[in-house]
Amino acid sequence: MLTHYTRYLPHMLPPEETYFITFRLHGSLPQDVMDRLLDEKASLQRQLADQVAEGNESEQQVSARYNKRYFARFDKAMDTAMQGNDWLRQSAVADIVRSAIHHYDGTAYTLHAYCIMPNHVHMLVTALANNKPFCVIMKSLKGYTARKANALLNRTGQPFWQPESYDHVVRHAAEFQRITTYILNNPIKAGLAKDWSDWPYSYVAV
């Protein structure tokens, strides 16, 4: 069974794991911002290599810290972007994505939380053991929503989502709670709501 896919990075997505997933709109960040983030990523990678070489920590430990730092910078850039595509700001487009996320709940994954922001989406799910690998489910979700949203926006056939997604395996209960809080606080951090429940495109399972 296929449990991973590779585009720019390897994505290991075996069943029965809990994942924090982020995917963003195509063109959601200007090129100068992407260039700056890539420079920062290269710098962090050099730091990672130096720290591993010193032997004080394992490569896995350093890599986890590096990924967390880079994702925080990347997510902040998305939250504060003043330019770039933000089609998810339109309620009709966000509704398409929300319905698709709920569609797979209970069949492909257990849905724990999500937040649909103007230019990106955060999801926390546990993949269920079934005939379809989770990476195929994500491809289907993004493909379906892209077609529906593009038709609504009269831009059929053009890229809607950035191909690459961020995925992180949630290892323990404390991390699960931290990520849930992070997802719900995203619109508050971005100045879009005062409380998570005020944002119409946030959800947490009860």
VEXPA-386859 format. One line per 3 residues: number of its first residue (from 1); for each residue x, y, z of N, C-alpha, C, O. Coordinates in steps of 0.05 Angstrom, whole numbers, plus 5000, padded with zeros to 4 digits. Layout:
BEGIN
NUM> X:Y:Z:X:Y:Z:X:Y:Z:X:Y:Z  ... .
END
This chain:
BEGIN
1> 5017:4976:5000:5000:5000:5000:5017:5025:5000:5037:5026:5015  5010:5044:4984:5025:5069:4983:5021:5085:5009:4998:5089:5016  5042:5092:5022:5040:5107:5048:5053:5134:5047:5054:5148:5067 .
4> 5064:5141:5024:5077:5167:5022:5078:5177:4994:5073:5162:4975  5083:5203:4991:5087:5213:4964:5110:5233:4965:5117:5242:4987  5122:5238:4942:5144:5257:4941:5139:5277:4919:5133:5270:4896 .
7> 5141:5303:4926:5141:5324:4906:5167:5339:4909:5186:5333:4896  5167:5359:4927:5192:5372:4934:5205:5360:4959:5229:5360:4963  5187:5349:4976:5196:5337:5001:5182:5310:5004:5161:5306:4993 .
10> 5194:5290:5019:5180:5265:5024:5158:5269:5044:5162:5284:5064  5135:5256:5040:5113:5258:5059:5105:5230:5067:5093:5216:5051  5112:5222:5091:5106:5195:5101:5079:5197:5115:5076:5210:5136 .
13> 5058:5184:5103:5031:5186:5114:5019:5159:5118:4999:5152:5104  5029:5143:5136:5017:5116:5141:4990:5119:5156:4985:5140:5168  4973:5099:5154:4947:5100:5167:4950:5099:5197:4970:5091:5208 .
16> 4928:5108:5210:4926:5107:5239:4946:5124:5254:4953:5119:5277  4956:5144:5240:4972:5165:5253:4955:5191:5254:4937:5194:5239  4963:5208:5273:4949:5234:5275:4968:5255:5262:4992:5256:5268 .
19> 4956:5272:5245:4971:5291:5229:4962:5319:5233:4938:5325:5234  4981:5337:5235:4976:5366:5232:4984:5373:5204:5007:5371:5196  4965:5383:5188:4969:5388:5160:4962:5417:5154:4942:5428:5163 .
22> 4979:5430:5138:4974:5457:5128:4978:5458:5098:4998:5448:5088  4959:5469:5084:4962:5474:5055:4952:5502:5049:4934:5512:5062  4964:5514:5028:4958:5542:5022:4951:5546:4993:4955:5529:4976 .
25> 4939:5569:4988:4931:5576:4961:4956:5580:4943:4976:5590:4952  4953:5574:4918:4973:5580:4898:4976:5611:4896:4956:5625:4895  5001:5621:4897:5005:5649:4896:4997:5665:4920:4992:5689:4919 .
28> 4996:5651:4943:4987:5665:4967:5009:5682:4980:5003:5699:4997  5034:5677:4972:5056:5693:4983:5071:5705:4959:5078:5691:4940  5077:5731:4960:5093:5744:4939:5121:5731:4937:5131:5719:4956 .
31> 5133:5734:4914:5159:5721:4909:5181:5731:4927:5198:5716:4935  5180:5757:4934:5201:5767:4951:5199:5755:4979:5219:5751:4993  5174:5750:4988:5171:5737:5014:5181:5708:5013:5194:5699:5032 .
34> 5174:5694:4992:5183:5667:4988:5214:5666:4987:5226:5648:4999  5226:5685:4973:5256:5685:4972:5268:5689:5000:5287:5676:5007  5256:5707:5016:5266:5711:5043:5263:5686:5060:5281:5679:5075 .
37> 5240:5672:5057:5235:5648:5073:5255:5626:5065:5265:5611:5081  5260:5624:5039:5279:5604:5030:5307:5609:5039:5322:5591:5046  5315:5635:5041:5341:5643:5052:5342:5635:5082:5362:5624:5091 .
40> 5320:5640:5096:5320:5633:5124:5321:5602:5128:5333:5592:5146  5307:5588:5110:5308:5559:5111:5336:5548:5106:5345:5530:5121  5350:5560:5087:5378:5551:5082:5395:5556:5106:5413:5540:5113 .
43> 5391:5579:5119:5407:5586:5143:5401:5566:5165:5420:5557:5179  5376:5559:5169:5368:5540:5190:5380:5512:5184:5389:5498:5202  5380:5505:5159:5392:5479:5151:5422:5478:5157:5432:5457:5165 .
46> 5435:5500:5153:5464:5501:5159:5468:5498:5190:5486:5485:5199  5451:5512:5205:5452:5509:5234:5447:5481:5243:5461:5470:5261  5428:5468:5230:5422:5440:5236:5446:5422:5232:5453:5406:5249 .
49> 5459:5425:5209:5482:5409:5203:5504:5413:5223:5518:5394:5231  5509:5438:5231:5530:5445:5250:5524:5432:5277:5542:5421:5290  5498:5433:5286:5491:5422:5312:5493:5392:5312:5501:5380:5332 .
52> 5485:5379:5290:5487:5350:5289:5517:5342:5289:5524:5322:5302  5533:5357:5275:5562:5351:5274:5575:5353:5301:5594:5338:5307  5565:5371:5318:5576:5374:5345:5569:5350:5363:5583:5345:5382 .
55> 5549:5335:5355:5542:5311:5369:5527:5314:5395:5524:5294:5410  5517:5338:5401:5503:5342:5426:5474:5332:5425:5463:5325:5446  5463:5331:5401:5435:5322:5397:5434:5304:5373:5452:5305:5355 .
58> 5414:5287:5372:5410:5270:5348:5399:5287:5325:5388:5309:5329  5403:5276:5301:5392:5290:5277:5362:5293:5279:5351:5314:5270  5348:5273:5290:5319:5274:5293:5311:5297:5311:5292:5312:5305 .
61> 5325:5301:5334:5318:5322:5353:5323:5350:5340:5306:5367:5343  5346:5353:5327:5352:5379:5315:5333:5384:5292:5323:5407:5289  5326:5364:5276:5308:5367:5254:5280:5376:5263:5268:5393:5251 .
64> 5271:5364:5285:5244:5370:5295:5243:5400:5304:5224:5414:5299  5265:5409:5317:5266:5437:5326:5267:5456:5302:5254:5477:5301  5283:5448:5282:5286:5464:5258:5259:5466:5243:5251:5488:5235 .
67> 5245:5444:5240:5219:5444:5226:5199:5462:5241:5184:5477:5228  5199:5461:5267:5181:5477:5283:5187:5507:5279:5168:5523:5276  5212:5514:5280:5220:5542:5277:5213:5552:5249:5203:5574:5246 .
70> 5219:5536:5228:5214:5545:5201:5184:5547:5196:5175:5566:5183  5168:5528:5206:5139:5529:5202:5128:5554:5216:5110:5567:5205  5137:5561:5239:5127:5585:5253:5132:5610:5237:5114:5627:5235 .
73> 5155:5612:5224:5161:5635:5208:5144:5636:5183:5134:5657:5174  5140:5612:5171:5124:5610:5147:5095:5616:5152:5082:5631:5137  5084:5606:5174:5056:5611:5181:5051:5640:5188:5030:5651:5181 .
76> 5070:5652:5201:5068:5681:5207:5067:5697:5181:5052:5716:5179  5083:5689:5161:5083:5703:5136:5056:5701:5122:5047:5720:5110  5044:5678:5124:5017:5674:5112:4996:5691:5127:4978:5702:5114 .
79> 4998:5691:5153:4978:5706:5169:4980:5736:5164:4960:5750:5166  5003:5746:5158:5007:5775:5156:5011:5784:5127:5017:5808:5122  5007:5766:5108:5010:5773:5079:4991:5796:5071:4967:5794:5075 .
82> 5002:5817:5060:4986:5839:5050:4980:5837:5020:4964:5851:5009  4994:5818:5007:4990:5813:4979:4986:5783:4975:4989:5768:4994  4980:5776:4950:4977:5747:4944:4948:5739:4944:4930:5754:4953 .
85> 4943:5715:4934:4915:5706:4932:4903:5699:4959:4916:5687:4976  4878:5708:4962:4864:5702:4987:4835:5695:4981:4816:5705:4994  4831:5677:4962:4804:5669:4954:4787:5657:4977:4763:5659:4976 .
88> 4800:5646:4997:4785:5634:5019:4772:5655:5037:4757:5648:5055  4778:5680:5032:4765:5702:5046:4735:5704:5037:4719:5714:5052  4729:5694:5013:4702:5694:5003:4687:5670:5016:4696:5647:5014 .
91> 4664:5676:5028:4650:5655:5043:4642:5632:5026:4642:5609:5034  4634:5637:5001:4625:5615:4983:4648:5596:4977:4644:5572:4975  4673:5606:4975:4696:5590:4970:4703:5574:4995:4709:5550:4994 .
94> 4704:5588:5018:4710:5575:5043:4690:5553:5050:4697:5532:5061  4664:5557:5042:4644:5537:5047:4649:5511:5031:4644:5489:5041  4660:5514:5007:4667:5490:4991:4688:5474:5006:4686:5449:5007 .
97> 4709:5487:5016:4730:5474:5030:4720:5461:5056:4727:5439:5063  4704:5476:5071:4693:5466:5096:4677:5440:5091:4680:5421:5106  4659:5440:5071:4643:5417:5065:4660:5393:5058:4654:5371:5066 .
100> 4681:5398:5042:4698:5376:5034:4713:5364:5057:4716:5340:5059  4723:5381:5076:4737:5371:5099:4718:5353:5116:4727:5331:5125  4694:5361:5120:4675:5345:5135:4666:5320:5120:4659:5300:5133 .
103> 4667:5321:5094:4658:5298:5078:4674:5272:5085:4662:5251:5085  4700:5275:5090:4717:5252:5095:4718:5244:5124:4729:5223:5130  4705:5259:5141:4706:5253:5170:4690:5227:5175:4667:5225:5168 .
106> 4703:5208:5188:4691:5183:5194:4695:5161:5173:4690:5138:5179  4704:5168:5149:4709:5148:5129:4738:5147:5122:4749:5125:5120  4751:5169:5119:4780:5170:5112:4797:5178:5136:4820:5170:5139 .
109> 4785:5195:5153:4800:5204:5177:4780:5212:5199:4756:5216:5193  4790:5214:5223:4775:5226:5245:4784:5255:5246:4807:5261:5250  4765:5273:5244:4770:5301:5243:4770:5312:5272:4750:5310:5286 .
112> 4793:5324:5280:4795:5335:5307:4791:5366:5307:4777:5376:5325  4803:5379:5288:4802:5409:5288:4811:5419:5260:4825:5405:5246  4801:5442:5254:4812:5456:5230:4807:5485:5232:4791:5495:5248 .
115> 4820:5500:5215:4815:5529:5212:4821:5536:5183:4842:5530:5172  4801:5549:5170:4805:5558:5143:4810:5588:5144:4793:5604:5151  4835:5596:5137:4843:5623:5137:4840:5635:5109:4835:5620:5090 .
118> 4843:5661:5105:4839:5672:5078:4857:5660:5057:4850:5660:5033  4881:5651:5064:4899:5640:5044:4911:5613:5050:4928:5603:5035  4902:5600:5072:4913:5573:5078:4893:5559:5097:4875:5571:5107 .
121> 4899:5533:5100:4882:5516:5117:4899:5499:5136:4920:5489:5128  4891:5498:5161:4903:5480:5180:4883:5457:5187:4859:5463:5191  4893:5433:5188:4876:5410:5196:4890:5392:5216:4915:5389:5215 .
124> 4875:5381:5235:4886:5361:5253:4868:5336:5251:4844:5338:5258  4879:5314:5241:4863:5291:5235:4878:5266:5243:4903:5266:5245  4863:5244:5247:4875:5218:5250:4867:5201:5226:4843:5196:5222 .
127> 4886:5191:5211:4880:5175:5187:4869:5148:5196:4879:5135:5214  4848:5139:5182:4836:5113:5188:4847:5092:5169:4855:5098:5147  4848:5067:5179:4858:5045:5162:4836:5037:5143:4815:5026:5151 .
130> 4840:5042:5118:4820:5035:5097:4835:5029:5071:4859:5027:5071  4821:5027:5049:4833:5020:5024:4849:5043:5011:4866:5038:4994  4843:5067:5019:4856:5090:5006:4878:5101:5024:4872:5107:5047 .
133> 4902:5104:5015:4923:5117:5031:4916:5146:5037:4902:5158:5021  4925:5156:5059:4918:5183:5067:4927:5204:5047:4914:5224:5043  4951:5199:5035:4961:5219:5016:4942:5221:4992:4939:5242:4980 .
136> 4929:5198:4985:4909:5198:4963:4884:5214:4971:4873:5229:4955  4876:5211:4996:4853:5227:5006:4859:5257:5004:4842:5272:4996  4883:5265:5012:4890:5293:5011:4890:5303:4983:4881:5326:4977 .
139> 4901:5287:4964:4901:5295:4936:4872:5298:4926:4867:5316:4911  4855:5280:4934:4827:5281:4925:4813:5306:4937:4799:5320:4922  4818:5312:4962:4806:5335:4975:4814:5361:4961:4798:5378:4955 .
142> 4840:5363:4957:4850:5387:4944:4842:5389:4915:4836:5411:4905  4841:5367:4901:4832:5368:4873:4803:5375:4870:4796:5391:4853  4786:5363:4887:4757:5369:4886:4752:5399:4892:4738:5412:4878 .
145> 4764:5408:4914:4759:5436:4922:4770:5456:4902:4758:5477:4897  4792:5448:4889:4804:5466:4869:4785:5469:4845:4781:5491:4835  4774:5446:4836:4755:5447:4813:4730:5464:4820:4722:5480:4804 .
148> 4719:5458:4843:4694:5473:4851:4699:5502:4855:4683:5519:4846  4721:5509:4868:4727:5537:4874:4734:5552:4848:4725:5575:4844  4750:5540:4831:4757:5553:4806:4732:5558:4788:4730:5579:4776 .
151> 4714:5539:4788:4689:5543:4773:4674:5567:4784:4663:5583:4769  4673:5569:4810:4659:5591:4823:4672:5618:4817:4659:5638:4813  4699:5617:4815:4714:5642:4811:4719:5647:4781:4732:5666:4774 .
154> 4707:5630:4764:4710:5633:4735:4740:5633:4726:4749:5649:4710  4755:5614:4738:4783:5611:4731:4790:5582:4727:4810:5572:4737  4772:5567:4714:4775:5538:4711:4801:5531:4697:4809:5544:4678 .
157> 4814:5510:4707:4839:5500:4695:4864:5513:4706:4886:5504:4698  4862:5533:4723:4885:5546:4734:4892:5534:4762:4874:5523:4775  4917:5536:4770:4924:5526:4797:4909:5540:4819:4906:5565:4818 .
160> 4899:5525:4838:4885:5537:4860:4901:5533:4886:4905:5553:4901  4909:5509:4892:4926:5503:4915:4956:5502:4907:4962:5493:4885  4973:5510:4925:5001:5504:4922:5005:5474:4924:4994:5462:4942 .
163> 5020:5462:4906:5022:5432:4906:5033:5421:4933:5023:5401:4942  5052:5434:4944:5065:5424:4968:5048:5430:4993:5037:5452:4996  5045:5410:5011:5032:5413:5036:5052:5408:5059:5072:5395:5055 .
166> 5046:5419:5082:5062:5414:5106:5048:5393:5122:5024:5396:5128  5061:5371:5130:5049:5352:5148:5068:5343:5170:5092:5341:5166  5056:5340:5193:5072:5333:5217:5058:5312:5233:5034:5315:5239 .
169> 5071:5291:5240:5059:5269:5256:5059:5278:5285:5079:5286:5297  5035:5277:5297:5031:5285:5326:5039:5261:5343:5027:5239:5340  5058:5265:5361:5070:5242:5375:5057:5236:5402:5057:5213:5411 .
172> 5045:5256:5415:5035:5251:5442:5012:5271:5449:5007:5289:5434  4999:5266:5471:4975:5281:5479:4981:5310:5483:4965:5327:5475  5003:5317:5495:5010:5345:5500:5013:5360:5474:5004:5382:5471 .
175> 5026:5347:5454:5030:5359:5428:5003:5362:5414:4998:5383:5401  4985:5343:5417:4959:5344:5405:4944:5368:5416:4931:5383:5400  4945:5373:5442:4931:5396:5454:4943:5422:5445:4929:5441:5439 .
178> 4970:5423:5443:4983:5447:5435:4976:5454:5406:4971:5478:5400  4974:5435:5388:4968:5440:5361:4938:5448:5358:4932:5465:5342  4921:5435:5373:4893:5443:5373:4890:5472:5381:4875:5487:5367 .
181> 4903:5480:5402:4902:5508:5410:4914:5527:5389:4903:5548:5384  4936:5518:5377:4948:5534:5355:4929:5539:5333:4926:5561:5323  4915:5518:5324:4896:5520:5302:4873:5539:5309:4867:5557:5293 .
184> 4862:5536:5332:4839:5553:5340:4847:5582:5345:4831:5600:5341  4872:5586:5353:4882:5614:5358:4891:5628:5332:4896:5652:5333  4893:5614:5310:4903:5625:5286:4889:5651:5277:4902:5671:5272 .
187> 4862:5651:5275:4848:5676:5267:4851:5698:5288:4850:5722:5281  4855:5691:5313:4859:5711:5334:4886:5724:5330:4889:5749:5331  4907:5708:5326:4934:5718:5321:4935:5736:5297:4949:5756:5297 .
190> 4919:5729:5277:4919:5745:5252:4901:5769:5253:4899:5784:5234  4888:5774:5276:4871:5798:5280:4844:5795:5266:4832:5816:5260  4836:5771:5260:4810:5767:5246:4787:5762:5265:4764:5764:5257 .
193> 4793:5755:5290:4772:5749:5309:4783:5753:5337:4807:5752:5342  4765:5758:5356:4773:5761:5384:4772:5735:5400:4786:5732:5419  4756:5717:5390:4754:5690:5402:4752:5670:5380:4741:5676:5359 .
196> 4762:5646:5384:4762:5626:5363:4734:5620:5353:4730:5615:5329  4714:5621:5371:4687:5614:5364:4674:5636:5347:4653:5632:5335  4686:5660:5346:4676:5681:5329:4683:5677:5299:4670:5689:5282 .
199> 4703:5660:5294:4711:5656:5266:4694:5634:5254:4694:5611:5265  4680:5639:5233:4660:5619:5223:4673:5594:5211:4659:5575:5206  4699:5595:5206:4712:5572:5193:4733:5559:5211:4754:5550:5202 .
202> 4727:5559:5237:4742:5543:5256:4725:5521:5267:4700:5524:5269  4737:5499:5273:4722:5476:5284:4739:5460:5302:4763:5457:5298  4727:5449:5324:4740:5430:5341:4720:5409:5349:4697:5416:5357 .
205> 4727:5384:5348:4709:5362:5356:4705:5363:5386:4723:5368:5401  4681:5357:5394:4674:5356:5423:4669:5328:5432:4663:5323:5456 .
END
